[in-house]
Amino acid sequence: MQPEGTNGTSDGGLAVPMAWLYAEYIADELLRTGRLIPVSTLEFRAGRDTLALTIYLSDAAGELSGIRVVSQLDEWLSLTAYGHPWRDWVHTRFLDLGEAARERGRGEDPDLELARAAWRWLDGTELFATNLDPGRHDHTDDPPGLDENARVWTPAWQLGLPLGHLAMHLF
């Protein structure tokens, strides 16, 4: 039997979080295509969840569409670019989406709940990785090279951002 609604619900039945699942699928495909990191690692999960959050939260119309994925790459690239206040943007989008859900008078959105769970993991998990920001230097000094042996505990989202960004460039 086909559901009556297009959002994965049917007459008060189980709500299927299609928007989040689709954003996660797109992120997974972008990272797999880039072949940057093994799929079974926490670093891959960090990249996938960061990219999925970017995709899901940037979908202002609430209509992720496979046809528009390529046309949205530029927007996602700008959101994941070095120096963009991504963390602040995520918090703002969560506030906006939560307020919109309250205004509609609906219960909690299952897509939003999965996105929040991904954010809690990304923000609360630290991974031991190469220090990608070894500190600011004076513009008169020669920039120090990246020491790949210098490892630090890094919030998962800070590692996931450059992974997702690079995967989109490689797509």
N, C-alpha and C positions, 0 to 999 in steps of 0.2 A: 504494500500500500504506500503510495506517495504521500509525503507530508503536505499539509495544507499551506504552511508558511514557507517562505524562501530562506528563512534564517536558521533552519535546522530544527524548528519546533513544530509541533502539531497538536493543537488543541490542548495546551497546558502540559504537554509531554516533556520529555527530556530535551533540554536545550543543548545543541551541539555547537561547540565554539569554532565554527568554520573560519572566521576571520583570523583568529590566532593560529589555527592549524595550517592555514594557507600561508600566512606570513612565515611560519616556522619551516614549511616545505620550501618556499622560495629561498630562504636563508640557507637551508641545508644544501640545496642544489648549487647555489652560488659558491659556497665553501668547498663542496666536493669537486666542482668543476675546476676550481683554482688549484687543487691538490697541494695546499700549503702545509697541511698538518694532518696526521693520521686521525681518522674519524673516531677512534675509540678513546681519545684523550680528553682531559678536562679543558684543555686549551681550545679544542674544536667546539666543545659545548659552549665555552665562553664566547667564541666568535659567532656561533649560530644563534645563541640567545640574544646577544647584543644586536646582531643584524635583524633578527626577527622582531625585536622591540622597535628598532628604527623603522622597519617596514610597517608594522602594525600601528604604531603611534603616529606615523606620518600620513596615514590614510584618513584624511579629514572627512571624506564623503562616506566612509564606512563601506566602501565597495571595492575591495581588492579585486582586481581583474587581471587575468593572465595576459590579456592583450596589451595592457598598459605597463607591464613589468619593465620592459626595455625603456619606455619613455620616462619611467620614474627613477632610473639609475642615477641620473645627474642630481636629483634631489637627495637621494640617499647618500651619494658621494659627498655632497656638501654638508650633510648632517653628521657624517662620520669623519670629516676632515680634521686633521690635527689643529688644535686651537679652538675648535667649535665647542661652545659650552654644552656638550651633549648631556651631561648629568642634570644640569638645570633644566634643559629642554624636556627631558624625560619627566621630571617632577611636575613641570607646568602642564604637559600633556595629560598626565594622570589626573591632575586636579580638574582640567577641562572635561575630560571624559567622565569622571565621577560626577561632576556637576550636571552634565548633560543627561546621564542616566537617572539622576534624582529628579530632574525636571520632567522626564518622561514618565516618572512614577512607576517604573518597572523595578523588579527586584535586581539583585546583583547580576551583572552581565558576566556569563562564563568566560568570554574572551578576555575581558578586563581582569578577571580573577587569575587566569593563566598568565597573562602579561605581568601582573603584580607579583606572582610567584616567581617568574623568571627574574624580575628585577631584584626581589629579595635575595635570590641565589647569587646573582651577579654582584650585588653590592655587599653581601655578607661573606663572600668567599674570596680568599686570597690565594693566588697561585705563585709559586716560586719561579720567576722568569727573568730573562735578561732585562736589565734596567734600561728602558727605552727613553728615559728623560734624566740623564746623569747630572742635571743641574744647569742653571743658566750660567753663561760666561760673558765676560766683558767683550763688547764688540771689537775692541782693539786686539784681543787675544785670538790666536788661531783656535778654531773650534776643536774641541777634543774629539777623537774618534770614538765610535761606539765600541766599548769593550764587551764582547759577547760573553765573557766569563764573569762579569760583574752581575750577580743575580740578587734580586730583592723580592720581598713579598709584595705582590701587586694585586689590587682589587681586580676580580675577574673581568669586569666591564672595561677596565683600562687596557687589558690585554686583548679583549675581544674587539675593541674599536679598530685598531690598525689591521687586525686579521680580516675583519669584514670589509674594511675599506680596500685593502689590497685584493681581496677576492673579487670585488666588483670591478676593479681595474683589469683583472685577468679574464673576466667573463667575456 
